[in-house]
Amino acid sequence: MDSVALYLSRDYTLSIIQALGEAKEKCQGDGRRIMAEKYADIERIMREQHNIAQSIHQNIQRNGGEYRLDG
């Protein structure tokens, strides 16, 4: 499998998640089930990535600008 890595801000990721959700709903509404499933998969992946980034950000904020495994 070939892969692509992206570096996105947390805010931009939220915008992408919203757009993917809207695209998924539109596809569900007009019967494009396969595309709706693809959008749902990508939306889930982006949401998981955002949650990880948010957790790291909160850890850094709690620990005065330093990421700590015990914090």
N, C-alpha and C positions, 0 to 999 in steps of 0.2 A: 504494500500500500504506500503510495506517495503521500506526503504530508505537507501542510503549509502552516507556518506559525504566524500569528498576528499579535501585535502589541497595541492594545486599545485602552483608552482611559475608562474608568469605571462609569462615568457619566455617559460617554458615547456608547458603551456596552448596553446601558439601560435603554437608550434610544433604539439600538438594533433589536433588542428583545421585544420592545413595543411594536416595531415595524414587522417583525417576524410573526408576532401574535396576530396582528391585523391581516397579514397576508394569509396566514393559516385559516382564519375565520372566513375570509373572502373565498378561498378555495373550497372550504367546507360548504359554503352557501351556494356555490354554483356547481357542485358535484365533482370537483377535481380532488378525489380522495387521496390519491398517491402523492400529489404535490402537498396537500394539507399535512400528510404524515411526515413528509420531508421537512417542511417548515417547523412542525412540532418537534422533530428530533433536533434540529439546529437551535431552536429556541431553548430547549432543555439544556443543551451543551453550553450555550451562552449564559444561561441563568446560573448553572453550576460554576462556570468560570468567574462570573461576577461575585457569587457568594464567597469563593476562595479569595478573590482580591479584596473584598470587603473585610473578611476576617483578618487578613494580613494587615490591612490599613488600621483596623481597630487595635490590633496587637501593638503596632508601632506607636499609635497615639497613646495607648496606656503606658507604654514603657519609655516615654520621653524621646521618641525618635529612633529607637533601637528595636529590632525584631528579636524577641526572646521566646525560646521554646517553652520555658517554664512560666511564661506570663500570659 
